[in-house]
Amino acid sequence: MNLREKYHIPSDAVITIAGTVGVGKSTMTKALADALQFRTSFEKVDTNPYLDKFYADFKRWSFHLQIYFLAERFKEQKRIFEYGGGFVQDRSIYEDTGIFAKMHFEKGTMSKVDYETYTSLFEAMVMTPYFPHPDLLIYLEGSFEEIIKRIRERGRPMEQQTPIEYWKEMYKRYERWINSFNACPVLRININEYDIIRDAESIEPIVAKIGYMIEQYRKLKK
């Protein structure tokens, strides 16, 4: 019996991993997918035509980047549910508007007109009864010091050149965002409570919590 069957996780479940840059979303996505025998849905960073430009000039490219992310994530969400579920997803569509676009508007690196255009489009596409929300959002959290350490160890050039104040601002905004998020159930996991790279079995307690939360959520939906 595999872990998905052991903890009664439906084969059509959709689980989304959220958290700030460097917290380990991609690692958790892969580990959970392996444990549950699910497919993965990863954020396409390497093919993003705006990302490098954005890190070089926030004000010039923030709107373009957010529109690109919205379109790509919407298409991916649609694909996942058309496929019949059974996915673990790296990063949620909700973070773009709740954190990134809002941050750039409030910090002056996105104009009011662009921000209103973006949020209007997001609400029309996502915040409707027809949009398929995940069964569970797993929020990875840890200390700011630990996350900065992981960003530095990962070594992506565009992230290495980003001022630490930007990461600190994002960290605080993520905490505020998750405290008010209610589009689907949330499971908060501290990154110091597991080590799925060195200890593969540390994923099982997480799977057990996932099974319980999805079971309760689907009972309420009936």
RAHULIN-V874137 format. One line per field, one symbol per residue. ss: DSSP state (@ for helix, = for strand, . for the rest). phi: phi as a letter, one per 30 degrees, with the letter a starting at -180 (. if undefined). burial: + if it has 16 or more other C-alpha atoms within 10 Angstrom, else -. A space follows every 50 residues. Layout:
# RAHULIN-V874137
ss: ???
phi: ???
burial: ???
This chain:
# RAHULIN-V874137
ss: ..@@@@.......=====......@@@@@@@@@@@@..===......... @@@@@@.@@@@@@@@@@@@@@@@@@@@@@@@@@...====...@@@@@@@ @@@@@@.....@@@@@@@@@@@@@@..........======..@@@@@@@ @@@@..@@@@...@@@@@@@@@@@@@@@@@.....=====@@@......@ @@@@@@@@@@@@@@@@@@@@@.
phi: .ddddechdedcdbcccbldeidjddddeddddddchcdcbcddddcddc ddddddaeddcddedddddddddddddddedddjiibccdicddddddbd ddddddcicbdddddddddddedddcdbdddddddacccdbadddddddd ddddidedddddedddddddeddddddddcdbdadbccbdddcabddcbe ddddedddddeddddddddddd
burial: --++--+-++--++++++++++++++-++++++-+++++++++------+ +--++--++-+++-+++-++--++-++--++---++++++++++++++++ +++++---+++--++--++--+---+-----+++++++++++----++-- +-------+-------+--++-++---+------++----+--+-+---- --++-+++-++-+++-------
